[in-house]
Amino acid sequence: MQPRRPTRPIYVGDQRVGIIQIGGGLPRQSPARQAWIPESGAPTALAPVSVQTMTAGYTHDVESCVAEIHKLAAAGADIVRVAVPEKKDTEALREILPRVRVPIVADVHFHFQRALEAVEAGVHKIRLNPGNINDRAQVIDVIQACKAKGLPIRVGVNEGSIIERRDKQKRMKELGQVFSDHKHGYLLAIMITKLEEYLDIFYEQDFHDIAISAKSMDAQIVIDAYTEISKRFEHPLHLGVTHAGPKETGTIRSVVALGGLLINGIGDTVRISYANDPVYEVQDGLELLYCLGLRERIGVDLIACPTCGRIQVDLFTLIQDVRTALAAKVVVPMKVAVMGCIVNGPGEAEGADVAVFAGDRRGIIYVQGQKVANVPEEEILERLLAECLKFQDDVRAGRAKLGEKKVEIIPPDPIGELGSGFEKIAAGNVEKRVTLPVATRG
């Protein structure tokens, strides 16, 4: 892991819904409009990487929109974005905003007036796309409205909307030569050019509360684009892979791109995008950050066996049942292992806070390496949940510490009663082991 890249932070939210800092490590450049924002030139600490998502329903459907925002916030979203393509959507914000408890971003395309209406309604951040809102006077109107309210703006460059069908400018041609070694150098040149031209308008208005994104559906383009942008701008970066596809394939596409960038210290806020329920975007975004140590885990770190022929219980059903049960009741970041046989089970039981590994239709349960139960398969879920809740109580009371190993676990005999060879031995298909005298071994 490389150290996080320092940026000039922005602040999204207010005292009622909470304030999310994005980026940090460098001083702010803009005057503070609210008491909770540091003054220009004041040093800032680096904030944790935040997780964003976007509602899937119509914003003008107030009740459904509020319910969806509540659901996404409960899943762990730090910031939620809503689409405002029509005036009825920005009008709905006046009813939506007082009822939610998470910062809201208005996603504006084509009609700059929607941004002005969203600001007036009390939204916490504006997203603009240089590909479809590029009239200078209109952009300045949005900048001034946000400046008056102390709101940040994300400048989002997307591959699908950035390419113009006109003669390319000299600067873009020069950048094309700079990126000639890249497979996608031509597109990178366009993205950089657009950002430079667009941000010049902001700088001329002395507006610096900016985040940047440069998304594509191609993971390689995403990695290259953000890597180059991180070298040229000090603004925080919002990472994402646009139209990544269904969750089944979009997970891999997103994690490859975003994980690679985060490992190299690039990225201050993320959205994993799926053609699916956005709750999955939040869950997977958080899990990515947990795995990289960029966020402190809330709840269980669940590990389990892959598919193999040694499994001796209905492991896949058990894992899903365990996941559901623990997600509802455990908030302490304990490591829980659910293993299907005695090959990897003992090692994982030794490294986990709470673990179970299966024998012959039974489960052996350990708490920090100490055996606490040996129960039939049908009792595994109930007993494992009970031990996790007891361990959580012990951690909260100071009687136990996370990640503390107490004993060494000796694996049981692999052809004994808990091993997969027991029935084979009984059927006469496996010879029993013979221990030879020391003198004859060899």
N, C-alpha and C positions, 0 to 999 in steps of 0.2 A: 504494500500500500504506500503510495506517495502522499506527502502532506497535502492537505486541501489548499487549493489556490485561493489567496486572499482577494476579496472583491469589495466594492463600495456597497454597503448594505442598503436594502430597502425594507420597509415595514408595511405589512398588510393587516388590516383589521382596525379595531378600536377597543376601548376599555370594556365595552359591553360584551363583544364576541370573543375578545382576546386578541393579542397582537403577535403576529408571526414575523420574526426577522428572517430575511432571506439573504444569505451571504454574510460578509463581514471580514474583518481583519484589516481593512483600510478605512480611513475617515470618510464621512459623508461629505458631499460637495454642495448640497442644497440647504437653504435655511429651514429650520424646524418649524412646522406649522402646528404641531401638537406637542403637548408636554412630554409624552412618552418617547418621542423621537430625538436622538442626540443632535446637538447643534453641529453645524458644518465645521469640519476640521477636528472634531472630537474623535479620539480613538474608539474603535469598536471591536468586540470579540467576535469570533467566528461562530455562527449559529449552526445547529444541527441541520442536516439536509432534510427538507420538508417534503411531504407527499401531497400531491394534488390529484384531483379527478374532475370529471365534468358530468353534470346531470344528463340523463338520456331522454327525458320527457320535455314537453313544451313548457317554457317558462311562464307563459300566460295562463296555464292551468295551475293556479295558485296552490290549491290544496295538494295536488300531486307533487308539485315542485317542492313544497315545504317538507312533505313526507320523505321525498327522496333525499333531500339535503340532510335531514335528521338521520336517515339510514347511513349515509356516507360518512357523516361525522362520527356516528357510533362505531363504524368500522375502523376509524382512525385517521380519516382524511384531515389534514391540517388546513387546507384551502379547497373550496369548491368553486368551479367555474360554471356559469350558465350562459346559454345562448340568448342573444337579444336581437334577432333579425328584424322584428317589427316593433312599432310603437306600443302595441298592446303588451309586449314583453317588458319593455322598460317601465310601463305603467304598473305592471304587476309587481315590479321590484319594491314599490312603496308598501305593498302588503306583505311581501315575502321577507324582506330584511329585518323587520322588528321581531319576527317569529323564529329566527334561526340563531344558532350559537357558534357559528364558524365564519371566518372571513369569506366574502363572496366576490368573485371576479366577473365582470361583464365581458363577454366575448363579442367583439364588434367587427363586422365585415360589411363593406360596401357603403353603408350609410353612417357618416360621421355624426349625424344628429343623434343616433342611438347612443353614442358615447356620452354626448352632452346630457342627454336625458337620464342615463344611468348614473352619472356623477351627481346630478341634481336629486336623484332618488336616494342617494346615500350609499352607493356601492363602494367597495373598499379598494378596487383596483380595476384598471382597464387593460384589455388586450387589443392591440392594433396589428393589422397585417399590411406591410408595405406593398404587397402585391395587389391590394384592392382598395386601399384608402391612401392615395398618394398625392392628392391635391394639397399643395403647400399651405394655402390659407386654411383649409379644413383641418389639417393636422395641427396647425398653430392654435386654432380654436380649442381643440381637444387638450393640447398641452396646457394652455392657459387655464382652462377649467379645472384640470387636475392639480395644477400648481396652486390655485387659489384654495383648494380643499386639502392640499398636502397628500394627494394620492399618487401612487406609483403607476407606471405604465409598462406593460411587457410588449416589446417589439418582436412579433413572431413571424419569422421567415419560413415558409413551407415550400418544399420542392414543387408541389402541385400548383402553387399559385404565384410563384416568383418569376417565372420565365416570361419575358416580353417577346412579342413577335415583331420587333423593330430592330433597327440597326444598333449594334452594341457600341457602347461608349469606349473611348480610349482607355479609361482607367480599367474597365473590365478586360480589355485586350491585354493590358499590361499584367493584370493579375492572372490571366490565363497562361501567360508565359511563366509566372512564378509557380503556378500549380501544374505545370506541364508534366511533371513526374507522377502526378496522381492519376489514377484511372478515371476519376470523375472531376478532373481539374476544371473543365469548362463550367460545370454547375457550381463548384466551389467559388469560382471567380464571380459568377452572377450573385451568389448569396452575399459574399463579402462586399461587393459593390453596392448592392441594395442597402445593406446595413449602414455602410459609411454614408451614403447619400441621405438616408432617412435620419440617422442620428445627428447629422450636421444641423438639421432643423431644430432638434431638441437642444443641442448645445448653444445654438444662437439665441434660444429663448432662456438660457441659463437653467435648463431643466436636466437633472441628472439622476432622478429617482427612477431608474430604468432597469429592467431585466431583459435578457435576450434569449431567444430560442431559434434554432435552425433545424427543422425537422425534415425527415425523409422516411419513406418506407424501406429504404435500403440501409441496413445496419452499417455497412462500410462507409456510406456517404455521411451518416450521422456521426460516426467516430471522427472522420476526417474534418467535417465541418466544424464541430465543436472544438476540436483540437486547434484548428487554425484561428477560430474566433477567440479562444481563450488567450492566444498570444497577442491579440490586437486591441482587446477591450477590457476594461476593469469592472464591467458590470456583472452582477450575478447571472448565472446561466440556468435556464429552465430546460432540463433534459427530457427528450421524448422521441419516440419513433411514431410517426404519423401513419394512419391507416395500417396498423401492424397486422390486422386480420383477426380471425377468431382466437380465442384464448389458447386453443390447442397448439397453434403454431406461433401466435403472437407472443407467447411467453418467451420462447427461445429467441425470437428476433429482438425483443425488447431487452432481455437480460444480457445478450451478447453485446449490444451497443452500449447500454447504460452502465452495465457492470464494468466494461472495459474503461469507460471514461471515468467513472467514480474511483476505480483502482488507481488511476493516474492523477487523482486530486482534482478532477474537473467536474463541476456540477454542484448546484446549491439547492435545487428543488427538482422533483421528478414527477412525471406522469407516465405510467404504463398504460397504453391505450389498447383496448380490446373492442371487437364487435360483440359485446356481451354485457352483462350486468356490470356497471362500474364499481360495484363493491369488490369484485375480483381485482380491479385495477389497484384499489387501495391496499387490499390484503397482500398482493404480490409486490407492490412497491415497498411496503413496510418490510416484508420478508427479505427483499434484496438488501435493504439498508441494514437490517439486523445481521445478515450473513457477513456483511463487510465491516461490521463494527461501527457503522456510521450513525446508528441510533441505538439507544438502550432498549432492549427487548421488553415488551409488556406481555406477560402470559407465557405459555409453555413453548419450549423449543423441543418439538416432537421429532424423534428420529425412529426409523423402522427398517425392517429387512426389505431387500428387493425380492423379486420373484426367484424362487429356486425350489428344487425337489425335496429339500430337507424340512420344509414347513410342516408342523404337526398339529396346528390348530387353524381355524378359519381366520387367518391373520388379517386379510384385507377388510373384512367386515369389522373385526376388532379394532383396527387402526382408525377407521372412520368413526366408530362409536366412541373411542377414547378421545379423538380430536374434538368431537362435538361436545362431549361431557366436560372436558377440561376447559374448552374455550369459554364456556358459560360460567365457570366457577373459579378459575385460577388466574390470578394477575401477576403473581410472583414469577420472575423469569427463570423457572426451574427447567432443567433438562430432563426429559422423560423419554426412555427407550422402550420400544415394543418390538421384541425380537422373536422369531418363529422357531428357533431351534437352539441347540447348545453349542453350535460352532462359534458364532459371533456373540451370542447372548451374554456369556460371562464377561467378556471384555467391555461390552456396552453397559452392562449392569454396573460394572466397576467404575465407569467414567460418568455415568448419569446420576442425577440426584435421586430419581425414582425409576425403576426399571422392572420389566417382566420379560422372562424368556420361557419359551414353551418346552415342555417335555412330551410325554405320551398323553396328549389331550389334557394336559395340566399346565398351570402357569406358576413359575417360581418368581416371587416378587422380592426385590431388594430396595432398600433405602440407603443411599450413599454407601453401597457395598456390603451392607448388613442384611442377611436374609431375614425376612419378616413373615413370609407366608408361602405355602405350597397349596394351591387351590385347584379344583376342577375347572375345566375350560369355561363352563357356564357361569362361574363366579369370578372370573378374572376381572371383568370390567368393573364390577361393584367394588371389589377389594382394592384394585389399583386406584380408582377414584378416591376411595377413603384414605389410602396412604398418601396420595398427593395433597389432599386437603389438610391432613394432619401435619404433613411436612411444611405446607404453607403457613399453618398456624405456628409451628416451631420456629420458622425463619422470622416471622413477624415479631415473635416474642423474644428473639435473640437466643433461642435454645439450639439453633442450627444455622449453618452458613451455607450458602449456595456453592456448589463445586467442591465441597470438602469430602475427600475419600477417607473412609475409616478402616476398612479391612481389605485384604486381598481375596479374590474369589477363585477357588479351584474348580475348574470345570468338572462336571460329573462324568462318570465312565460313559463314553459314547456308545457302548453296546450294552449298557446296563438298562435298568428299568425306565430311565428317562431318555434313553437314546433311541435313535431311529432303527438301531439294529436289534432291538429286543424281540420283536415279532419274528424277524428273520431267524434269530437263534432258536426261538421256540419251534419254528417250523423245520429246523435242521438244515437251513440254507447257509448258515455262517458258522465256521468253526470257532470254538471258544479259544481265547488266547491261552498259551502255555508259557509260564514264566520259567525260563531256563536257569540253572545254577550259573553263578558268575563265571566259573572256570570254563564253561562250555559256550558262553556267548561269543558271537563273533563273526 
